[in-house]
């Protein structure tokens, strides 16, 4: 369970649990976390939950949103991070995930990282479910599951099974994206970084991009391919 502790001058005022996909912070009473301070904008920031990951995003506030003292537009949070809003601090914590939880671990790609052991290659004759190239694929719990295979870089050959609600790819502070598993299919979402991920050679926009069978994905210069298994 993710939560934030609202603090002023080192004193904890209140605890808030992040249980919704979107938790707003601001001066107005309509916010989930209301902070009555003139330095806080009416709609100041928001906590976005993507699977087990929590992101904080500034909503164009007057005085900005800081994470560990640095201004951010959108930032993936880690345990112990301190979010500054006006004169107040929101300390972020997330309980350890129980065994067998519903959320995938983050796949972080770092330059020079040793390659993970490669899984055994699939037999050439093994049947693989394929949808037409122009048709988006649905993430049906009873059907094929999405897979991302890394083609270049230190992790070349590694395959990541997309059987969880959200899978995070990239490197915090450089470029981060999320592949979200939804009833209508798999979606690639830009989270952090000046450059957006590319699909089939073109950058995706701010909106979620639905993935299709055999789509080529590029993130941090690493080439990947999406398919169903």
N, C-alpha and C positions, 0 to 999 in steps of 0.2 A: 504494500500500500504506500503510495506516494503522499507526502504531506509537506507543508511549509509552516514555519514558525514566524509569526509577525513580531518583530522586535524593534524597540526604540531605545537607543543608548545602551544596548547590551541587555535590556530587560525583555523577556518574552511576554507579549501581551495576549496573544491568542494563537491557537493552532487550527490550521485549515487542512482538510484532507482533499487531495486531488482525485475525485471519483468520476468526474465528467470528462468528455472528450475536449471540452473547452471551458476553462475557468477564467473569468475576467477579473481584472484588478483596476481600481480607479476610485476617484473621489465621489462619484454619483452613487446613490443608494441602489441603483439597478445592478451594480456589480456584485459578483459572487464574493469577492474580497474587497470590502469598502475601506478606504483609508481617507479619513477626513483631515486633509492637510492641503494647504494652498499650493504647495510645491508639487502635488500629485494632480495629473490631468484627470478630467472627467472620465475618459476611457483611456487608461494609461498603458496597460499591457495585458497579455493573455497567456495562460498556460495551456499548451496544446498537448493532448495525450495521443500518441501514435503507438499502439501496442502497449508495451511496457515503458517505452521511452517517453520522457516529458521534455518539451521544448518551451522556452519562454520567448515571447515575441513582443517587441515594442510596437505600439499602435500609433506612432507618430506623435508621441507625447512632447510637451514643451521642454522638459528637463531631461528626457531620455531615461533609458533603463540600463543599469550596469550589472554585470555579472563579475563578481570578485574584483570590483573596482574598474572594470573596463566596459565602455559603452558597447552595446550590441543591438543588432536589429532582430536577429533570431538566433538562438543558441540552444544546443542540446545540453541538458543539465546532468551533472554528476552529483553523487552524494556529498553533502557538505558545501555545495555552492551557495554563495550569498548574493541575492538579487537586491539591488538598491533601487528603491522607488521613492523619490523625494528624500525626506529625512529618515525614512523607515527602511528596515532590512527584512527580507524574507529568506529565511534559511531553509534550504531544500534537503529533504531526506527521503529515502525510499527503503522500505524493509527488504530484507533478503528474500529472493524468490524461492518458494518451496519447490522441492523436487517434483518433477512432473508437471510444472506450470505450463500455462498456455502460450507463453511468449518466447520467441526465438532470441538467441544471443546475438549481439552485434558482431558483424564481420567487419573488422577494421583492417584496411590495407595500408601498410606503412612502407615507405621506400626502403629497400634492402632487407625486408623481412624474409626469413627463411621460408621456403615453400613448405606448405603442409603436405603430409603424405597423400599421394594421389590415390583415389579409389580405383578399384579394378575396372578396366575398360569394359564397356558393354559389348557383348557378342554382336558381331556384324549382323547376324540374322535375327537378333532380338527385336520383337515388335515394339515400336514407339508410337504413341498416339500423336497424330498431327492434325491440326485444323488447317483449313486453307489459309494461305499467307495473308490474305486481306481480311480475315475474319478474327475479331477479338475473341479471346477464350474466356470461358466462365470458370471461376474457382469453385467447382462443385466438390463438396466434401466426399462424395461417393465416386468421383471421376478422377482423371489424371491430376497430378500435383505439379505445380510449376517448379522449374529448376533454373538456376543461373549457373552457367559454366564459365570460369575465368579462362580467357584465351592467352593473355599476355601478362608479363610482370612476374614478381616473385611467387605469386600464388597460381601460376598457369597450371591448368589441369584440374584445379579444385572445383568441385561442384557443391552448390548450396541449395538444399531442398527448401522450397518456400511453403512449408506446411504450417506456418504460424501466422497469426494475424498481421504481424509487421516484421520486416527484416531490414535492419539499418546497414548501409554500405558507406564506406568512405573513411575519412580521417577528420576527427573533430578539429575545428579551427582552420581547415583547408577546404574540404568539400564533403558534404554529407547528403545522402539521399535515402529515401525509404521506399521499399516495395511493399505495398499494402495489399493483403489478400481480402477481397470482398466477394459477396455472393455473385456479383456480375463480372468478376475477373480480377486480374492482377494489375495494379496501378503503380507507376513510378512517380515519386513526388520529390521535388527539390526542397531541401531543408536549409542548407548552409553553403556559403561560398559564392564568390563573384560570378563564376561560370556555372551554368546549369548543366546537368547531365545531357548527353546526346543519345538519341535513338535513331538508328539508321543514318548517322552522320549529321543530324540536325538537332540543335539544342531544344529541349522541351521548355515550355513556358512556365508561368507561375502556377498553372492549374495541373492537377494530376493527369498523367498520360497513361492511358490504358495500353497494356502490352499485348502484342500479338505473337503467335508462334514464329520462332526464329528471328525475332527482333534483335538487332545488334545494339548493345548498350556500351557507352563509353563514360567512365567516371575516373577522374584524376589521371587521365591518359591510359587507363587500363581498359582493355577490350573484353567484353563479356557477351554471352548470347543467352537469350531466354527461350526455353522450350518446355514441353510437357512430358511427364513420364507417368 
